[in-house]
Amino acid sequence: MSHQQTVAPTVAPPKVTEVEAHGVEPIPDDERTAKPLDLFRLVFGGANTFATVVLGSFPILFGLSFRSALVATLLGLVVGAVILAPMAVFGPRNGTNNAVSSSAHLGVHGRVVGSFLSLLTALAFYSISVWSSGDVLVGAAHRAVSLPRNDVMLGVAYGVFALLVLVVCVYGFRFMLLVNKIAVAAATLLFLLGAFAFAGDFSASYGGSVAPGDSGYWPAFVGAALVVMSNPISFGAFLGDWSRYIPRDTPRPRVMAAAFLAQVATLVPFGFGLVTATVIAIKAPDFIANADYVSGLLAVSPDWYFVPVCLIALIGGMSTGTTALYGTGLDFSSVFPRFSRVQATLFIGVFAIGFIFVGRFAFNVVQSISTFAVLIVTCTVPWMVVMMIGWFVRRGWYDSDSLQVFNRRQRGGRYWFSHGWNWRGLLGWLVPAALGLCFVNIPGQFVGPFGDAANGVDLSIPIGLGLAAVLYPLLLVVFPEPADAFGPEGPRVVPAGPAARSTITGDDPVAVPEPAVS
């Protein structure tokens, strides 16, 4: 098997204060100067935030004991990280984001599914980060210096967060990397400092309100694990945004390990949320009963820990917001090529800020947004499965020129399939995603038609993942893809059909050489 030669970087990387010019076109080899460690920092920085802390409180809010909550957290985190890790390899291979890479499996036009999922995921998690961080800042200031806790102050806090995040995203990848280098170290130290703040009030023997053997135990346990799992899985559509700056000949296990370990490291913020929620349940149980973790945290925090809490909110809000917003702006520039990356980022940023204010003050969807995030993740898992199986059967071989057909408003190429749509990949995603939604069970928020099929246990993600893993390969076997969709060695495991021989037509402003087998 031959390998494409990678050109060693020969030019100095751009300054961190230089606005990134690249959109979704392949990153030139001489500018791929990032390392797996940089990917670790970006992924961990994006999850080492107060929004993750809030998710970490859910197992206690669901009524689990501390020990059961810890097991559910570890299970959800590790399984989610395992599912996520392979999504990191597309960026180094193709030099572009994962939505563009999905053209090979869903078709030139079908790749908009990935763009749509990333947009919705970004809106959900960007909103969660801004709302939760703003609430903490205003609440802490109210208790510390009697600052009014009203809509005006909340609006100011939300606006400052949102604008800071937008500025970082406009500057682009390298400025984000700098911010996350600082955020990873600072936020981790502040979380660990919390061990001293809450050690005296914490008890690992906290029993919760549901115990093993109770009818509500397994729904609570599985629901808690799935909420935790949703955090790593939410990064699936975004990993290529950052890994595309890693040289293509970097060993794939190292790239996947960076993504996996970054999520495992988020046990720090998850653990902080779990421990502090336990303290709240012991000292101020009314907050747990009302599912008001933020107010409960402020109520039980010692006065000296207010400044660290505010810093966690500030740093965390920046990290989560940038990782969510940057990738969506990047991908939006490919869906609407008239926009540059900067213009698309500004457009999406302004739209997201508008959503944050309208959603909070006009419709009060703050509680519903977490449910919305779970529903989006339920739809994202089958898409990730299609991508990973597609990589396997293609032997990791992709035609970079054909991947860019949609972005250049061309037609044809290896991934044109049926007028730009590969119905095999689309059905392999759509059917499991739709069925998974039917099995969602979030009491008080959303229960699908089959949500009670397992006595209240939420089976949405397991159903979506398992069905996609069976249905998509079956479609590839029964309805083989054209032979020229694969590389010189042909497909792995599945058969190939007759070559389509669809040539690329239309303007070709940027010629990208066809890669050799990787």
VOGU-3710 file (C-alpha; in Angstrom, 3 decimals, decimal comma):
1> mshqqtvapt> 0,000/0,000/0,000  1,468/3,343/-1,016  1,256/6,435/1,122  0,858/10,005/0,056  3,955/12,017/0,899  3,389/14,836/3,348  5,203/18,074/2,744  6,974/19,149/5,914  5,967/22,598/7,126  8,409/25,122/5,650
11> vappkvteve> 6,796/28,401/6,637  6,270/29,986/10,012  2,718/29,547/11,310  0,514/32,650/11,308  0,439/34,796/14,427  -2,343/34,110/16,899  -3,680/37,636/16,340  -3,861/37,134/12,576  -7,401/36,489/11,360  -7,652/32,974/9,916
21> ahgvepipdd> -8,291/33,068/6,180  -8,963/29,382/5,501  -12,484/28,126/4,952  -13,332/24,478/4,301  -10,911/24,065/1,406  -8,117/21,583/2,256  -5,472/23,057/4,548  -2,119/23,121/2,671  0,374/20,590/4,004  2,942/23,275/4,852
31> ertakpldlf> 0,430/24,957/7,176  -0,522/21,840/9,105  1,557/22,553/12,171  -0,854/21,400/14,908  -0,197/18,323/17,032  -2,489/15,800/18,699  -1,760/17,647/21,946  -3,321/20,763/20,422  -6,424/18,736/19,575  -6,480/17,522/23,182
41> rlvfggantf> -6,352/21,101/24,442  -9,155/22,292/22,180  -11,468/19,376/22,919  -10,741/19,353/26,654  -10,927/23,150/26,829  -14,277/23,092/25,062  -15,658/20,622/27,619  -13,805/21,718/30,766  -16,469/24,309/31,444  -19,358/25,269/33,662
51> atvvlgsfpi> -21,827/23,885/31,111  -20,260/20,446/31,698  -20,506/21,040/35,443  -24,254/21,549/35,036  -24,506/18,260/33,108  -22,517/16,616/35,904  -25,216/17,564/38,387  -27,950/15,679/36,500  -27,348/12,213/38,043  -28,048/13,704/41,486
61> lfglsfrsal> -30,967/15,725/40,148  -32,377/12,431/38,822  -32,378/11,086/42,398  -29,384/8,714/42,288  -27,102/8,114/45,241  -23,581/9,489/44,939  -22,104/6,061/44,221  -24,694/5,201/41,558  -24,293/8,673/40,073  -20,526/8,195/39,883
71> vatllglvvg> -20,897/4,851/38,090  -23,417/6,352/35,634  -21,063/9,274/34,997  -18,043/7,055/34,346  -20,058/4,757/32,096  -21,544/7,572/30,033  -18,229/9,398/29,746  -16,136/6,426/28,634  -18,720/5,068/26,175  -19,239/8,537/24,705
81> avilapmavf> -15,479/9,061/24,357  -15,092/5,695/22,582  -17,832/6,613/20,109  -16,327/10,061/19,536  -12,636/9,196/19,064  -12,765/7,837/15,460  -14,358/11,088/14,270  -10,982/12,790/14,767  -9,268/10,987/11,854  -11,195/12,651/9,012
91> gprngtnnav> -9,609/16,082/9,538  -5,951/15,039/9,112  -6,857/12,793/6,181  -8,873/15,305/4,151  -7,726/18,662/5,530  -11,309/19,834/5,922  -14,164/19,588/8,402  -16,281/16,490/9,020  -19,396/17,798/7,278  -17,454/18,191/4,020
101> sssahlgvhg> -15,877/14,747/4,488  -19,367/13,290/4,839  -19,906/14,020/1,119  -18,197/10,677/0,467  -20,954/8,802/2,322  -24,097/10,942/2,063  -23,395/12,521/-1,313  -22,350/15,941/-2,551  -25,683/17,432/-1,496  -26,360/15,017/1,350
111> rvvgsflsll> -23,443/16,484/3,273  -25,778/19,312/4,356  -27,097/16,856/6,978  -23,824/17,232/8,876  -23,955/21,009/8,473  -27,502/21,117/9,814  -26,666/18,911/12,801  -23,612/21,015/13,667  -25,662/24,214/13,451  -28,309/22,909/15,854
121> talafysisv> -25,685/21,477/18,214  -23,804/24,768/18,234  -26,950/26,761/19,000  -27,840/24,437/21,868  -24,452/24,274/23,566  -23,549/27,907/22,863  -26,826/28,916/24,528  -26,270/26,586/27,489  -22,771/27,969/28,042  -23,829/31,619/27,867
131> wssgdvlvga> -26,931/31,172/30,029  -25,266/29,071/32,727  -22,125/31,216/32,932  -24,105/34,462/32,939  -26,427/33,191/35,673  -23,463/32,236/37,855  -21,744/35,596/37,431  -24,834/37,622/38,217  -25,833/35,345/41,094  -22,382/35,490/42,652
141> ahravslprn> -22,238/39,264/42,295  -25,679/39,526/43,907  -24,580/37,583/46,971  -21,133/39,185/47,213  -21,874/42,889/46,597  -25,703/42,980/46,429  -25,693/43,634/42,681  -29,297/43,510/41,426  -30,234/40,110/40,045  -32,655/41,125/37,310
151> dvmlgvaygv> -33,134/40,779/33,567  -31,029/43,848/32,839  -27,960/42,494/34,615  -28,485/39,050/33,114  -28,752/40,619/29,654  -25,480/42,479/30,188  -23,731/39,292/31,321  -25,089/37,287/28,381  -24,093/40,019/25,934  -20,518/40,274/27,237
161> fallvlvvcv> -20,043/36,502/27,057  -21,540/36,201/23,603  -19,468/39,039/22,138  -16,208/37,779/23,650  -16,837/34,344/22,165  -17,656/35,844/18,772  -14,403/37,843/18,711  -12,332/34,728/19,445  -14,131/32,762/16,709  -13,571/35,522/14,155
171> ygfrfmllvn> -9,823/35,414/14,780  -9,941/31,684/14,213  -8,099/28,486/14,983  -4,820/29,714/16,438  -6,383/32,330/18,700  -8,823/29,652/19,902  -5,872/27,390/20,622  -4,235/30,118/22,732  -7,444/30,727/24,675  -7,878/27,011/25,324
181> kiavaaatll> -4,274/26,545/26,426  -4,966/29,070/29,173  -8,471/27,788/29,872  -7,432/24,143/30,308  -4,905/24,927/33,042  -6,854/27,689/34,759  -10,237/25,975/34,873  -8,727/22,666/36,037  -6,942/24,374/38,939  -10,122/26,219/39,936
191> fllgafafag> -12,150/22,997/39,852  -9,568/21,213/41,988  -9,612/24,145/44,399  -13,265/23,303/44,912  -12,152/20,097/46,670  -11,063/22,278/49,584  -14,173/24,457/49,406  -16,667/21,598/49,715  -14,704/18,822/51,441  -16,259/19,456/54,841
201> dfsasyggsv> -19,836/19,201/53,618  -19,488/16,317/51,186  -20,485/12,736/52,023  -19,954/9,826/49,634  -22,648/7,916/51,515  -25,423/10,205/50,225  -28,278/7,830/49,355  -30,403/9,789/46,875  -34,137/9,394/46,464  -34,124/6,231/44,314
211> apgdsgywpa> -32,307/3,051/45,268  -31,501/-0,150/43,348  -34,675/-2,183/43,285  -36,957/0,844/43,078  -39,080/1,091/39,944  -37,503/4,420/39,025  -33,896/3,381/39,545  -32,971/2,112/36,096  -34,711/4,932/34,206  -32,794/7,398/36,386
221> fvgaalvvms> -29,482/5,536/35,986  -29,722/5,122/32,212  -31,014/8,677/31,780  -28,079/10,037/33,782  -25,571/8,012/31,753  -27,088/9,242/28,479  -26,978/12,885/29,598  -23,271/12,465/30,375  -22,717/10,590/27,099  -24,318/13,430/25,156
231> npisfgaflg> -21,424/15,739/26,026  -18,613/13,854/24,221  -20,914/12,840/21,367  -21,831/16,503/20,785  -18,255/17,056/19,563  -18,646/14,540/16,721  -19,529/17,065/14,044  -16,790/19,480/15,145  -13,599/17,419/15,566  -12,537/17,904/11,953
241> dwsryiprdt> -12,648/21,696/12,423  -9,507/21,451/14,551  -7,867/18,155/13,534  -7,582/19,375/9,913  -4,517/21,357/10,995  -2,737/18,131/12,017  -0,357/16,674/9,347  -2,014/13,898/7,364  0,731/11,342/8,128  0,246/11,637/11,890
251> prprvmaaaf> -0,484/8,122/13,242  -4,234/7,739/13,565  -4,100/6,076/17,001  -2,441/9,227/18,355  -5,154/11,457/16,898  -7,933/9,261/18,263  -6,196/8,999/21,634  -6,098/12,801/21,876  -9,866/13,026/21,377  -10,560/10,109/23,732
261> laqvatlvpf> -8,307/11,311/26,556  -9,643/14,863/26,254  -13,116/13,565/27,060  -11,916/11,273/29,835  -10,205/14,312/31,376  -13,600/16,013/31,634  -14,137/13,844/34,686  -12,789/16,973/36,414  -15,794/19,245/35,626  -18,224/16,308/35,713
271> gfglvtatvi> -16,855/15,356/39,123  -17,163/18,944/40,333  -20,818/19,021/39,294  -21,466/15,623/40,867  -19,809/16,465/44,195  -21,322/19,938/44,520  -24,790/18,631/43,601  -24,383/16,074/46,385  -23,458/18,848/48,820  -26,512/20,835/47,710
281> aikapdfian> -28,727/17,760/48,198  -27,395/17,415/51,751  -27,424/21,065/52,820  -30,117/22,670/50,650  -32,314/19,898/49,202  -35,019/22,315/48,049  -32,733/23,456/45,225  -32,360/19,860/44,030  -36,112/19,334/44,259  -36,586/22,401/42,039
291> adyvsgllav> -33,761/21,315/39,680  -32,020/24,658/40,337  -28,372/23,656/40,482  -26,871/27,109/39,863  -28,713/28,790/42,727  -27,948/25,823/44,954  -24,234/26,055/44,178  -24,160/29,737/45,088  -26,078/29,019/48,285  -23,646/26,375/49,574
301> spdwyfvpvc> -20,377/27,914/48,342  -18,163/29,532/50,984  -17,624/33,259/50,502  -13,945/32,868/49,615  -14,870/30,591/46,685  -17,036/33,188/44,945  -14,165/34,575/42,899  -13,094/31,097/41,670  -16,728/30,326/40,765  -16,924/33,540/38,736
311> lialiggmst> -13,645/32,732/36,989  -14,884/29,221/36,180  -18,021/30,731/34,677  -16,033/33,258/32,626  -13,337/30,882/31,378  -15,754/28,021/30,815  -18,260/30,138/28,933  -15,501/31,281/26,583  -14,244/27,756/25,894  -17,572/26,076/25,226
321> gttalygtgl> -18,876/28,957/23,155  -15,828/29,145/20,886  -15,692/25,416/20,152  -19,397/25,406/19,257  -19,569/28,632/17,270  -16,298/28,409/15,319  -17,125/25,169/13,532  -20,618/26,277/12,592  -19,350/29,519/11,083  -16,719/27,545/9,191
331> dfssvfprfs> -19,246/25,108/7,770  -21,799/27,810/6,983  -19,215/29,413/4,678  -19,226/26,211/2,606  -22,995/25,921/2,431  -23,180/29,551/1,245  -19,880/30,144/-0,612  -20,588/33,863/-1,064  -19,683/34,213/2,604  -16,058/34,085/3,693
341> rvqatlfigv> -15,307/32,223/6,923  -15,243/35,511/8,846  -18,506/36,743/7,320  -20,223/33,416/7,952  -18,980/33,369/11,550  -20,308/36,883/12,137  -23,657/35,976/10,597  -24,057/32,793/12,666  -22,793/34,598/15,765  -25,325/37,408/15,479
351> faigfifvgr> -28,087/34,876/14,824  -27,043/32,810/17,855  -26,899/35,900/20,095  -30,390/36,806/18,976  -31,547/33,281/19,793  -29,964/33,514/23,255  -31,807/36,722/24,143  -35,144/35,821/22,573  -35,030/32,296/23,988  -34,249/33,542/27,485
361> fafnvvqsis> -36,399/36,650/27,829  -39,248/36,193/25,326  -39,979/32,471/25,420  -38,003/31,248/28,463  -36,730/28,086/26,790  -33,760/27,753/29,164  -35,068/24,505/30,679  -36,068/23,106/27,285  -32,696/23,715/25,631  -31,099/20,795/27,514
371> tfavlivtct> -33,812/18,519/26,138  -33,222/19,980/22,687  -29,514/19,167/23,024  -30,330/15,523/23,885  -32,604/15,251/20,847  -29,895/16,647/18,567  -27,320/14,238/19,969  -29,784/11,379/19,370  -29,840/12,370/15,688  -26,051/12,855/15,541
381> vpwmvvmmig> -25,070/9,369/16,738  -26,359/7,513/13,616  -24,624/10,094/11,409  -21,346/9,367/13,222  -21,874/5,631/12,769  -22,376/6,091/9,013  -19,164/8,121/8,857  -17,118/5,543/10,765  -18,424/2,558/8,812  -17,875/4,534/5,618
391> wfvrrgwyds> -14,242/5,116/6,585  -13,806/1,393/7,224  -15,267/0,183/3,922  -13,366/2,909/1,994  -10,095/1,878/3,663  -9,638/5,496/4,719  -9,294/6,552/1,052  -10,934/9,796/-0,114  -10,773/11,949/-3,242  -10,172/15,488/-1,968
401> dslqvfnrrq> -11,242/17,048/-5,258  -14,644/15,314/-5,251  -15,214/16,284/-1,602  -15,095/19,959/-2,598  -17,667/19,763/-5,435  -20,517/21,205/-3,355  -18,386/24,063/-2,005  -17,405/25,119/-5,540  -20,953/24,808/-6,882  -19,934/22,094/-9,315
411> rggrywfshg> -21,565/18,837/-10,383  -20,371/15,269/-10,711  -17,335/13,532/-9,278  -16,890/10,295/-7,355  -19,480/11,255/-4,737  -22,254/12,506/-7,014  -24,255/9,241/-6,706  -27,932/10,098/-7,507  -27,976/13,808/-8,348  -25,730/14,540/-5,383
421> wnwrgllgwl> -27,542/12,310/-2,875  -26,338/8,913/-1,646  -29,590/7,388/-0,422  -27,714/4,476/1,208  -25,978/6,782/3,660  -29,036/8,996/4,040  -31,298/6,061/4,938  -28,564/4,642/7,148  -28,766/7,896/9,108  -32,410/8,955/8,823
431> vpaalglcfv> -34,175/5,718/9,799  -32,107/5,109/12,977  -32,309/8,803/13,938  -36,100/8,886/13,536  -36,569/5,625/15,436  -34,182/6,794/18,160  -36,302/9,905/18,702  -39,328/7,659/19,204  -37,592/6,013/22,196  -36,544/9,244/23,958
441> nipgqfvgpf> -37,831/9,452/27,524  -37,120/12,722/29,335  -39,849/12,971/32,004  -41,579/16,319/32,062  -39,861/17,422/28,850  -40,177/14,965/25,960  -41,366/11,363/25,778  -41,421/9,697/22,360  -44,185/7,336/21,159  -42,153/4,344/22,399
451> gdaangvdls> -40,513/6,153/25,299  -42,167/3,882/27,873  -41,333/0,646/26,067  -38,675/-0,254/28,644  -40,500/0,901/31,783  -39,243/4,459/31,463  -35,650/3,641/30,446  -34,460/5,949/27,660  -33,288/3,731/24,787  -32,884/6,490/22,186
461> ipiglglaav> -29,117/6,486/21,712  -28,638/2,691/21,988  -31,447/2,150/19,439  -30,078/4,757/17,023  -26,501/3,530/17,317  -27,319/-0,163/17,014  -29,730/0,199/14,102  -27,317/2,389/12,122  -24,520/-0,145/12,699  -26,725/-2,852/11,122
471> lyplllvvfp> -28,774/-0,985/8,515  -26,022/0,993/6,748  -23,717/-1,997/6,063  -26,768/-3,993/4,920  -27,639/-1,273/2,410  -24,032/-1,259/1,148  -24,182/-5,021/0,592  -27,604/-5,155/-1,060  -27,150/-1,946/-3,082  -23,393/-1,644/-3,796
481> epadafgpeg> -21,908/1,808/-4,320  -20,166/2,593/-7,635  -16,663/1,152/-7,913  -15,107/4,572/-8,513  -16,328/5,774/-5,106  -13,518/3,616/-3,690  -9,752/3,775/-4,024  -7,453/1,580/-6,127  -7,721/-1,325/-3,664  -11,523/-1,323/-3,831
491> prvvpagpaa> -13,911/-1,632/-0,895  -13,342/-3,558/2,292  -15,921/-6,288/3,153  -18,753/-4,868/1,007  -19,069/-5,317/-2,797  -18,728/-2,579/-5,411  -21,106/-1,879/-8,273  -20,329/-0,670/-11,812  -18,283/2,536/-12,012  -20,413/5,670/-12,408
501> rstitgddpv> -17,661/7,608/-14,251  -19,235/10,943/-13,333  -16,863/13,746/-14,264  -16,727/17,045/-12,402  -18,233/19,893/-14,404  -18,501/23,611/-13,711  -16,048/26,237/-12,558  -12,949/24,886/-10,830  -11,193/27,862/-9,231  -8,987/25,711/-7,014
511> avpepavs> -7,507/22,484/-8,352  -6,829/19,900/-5,644  -4,719/16,898/-6,702  -6,294/13,501/-6,232  -4,672/11,831/-3,220  -2,921/8,504/-3,341  -4,055/5,578/-1,239  -3,626/6,228/2,461
//
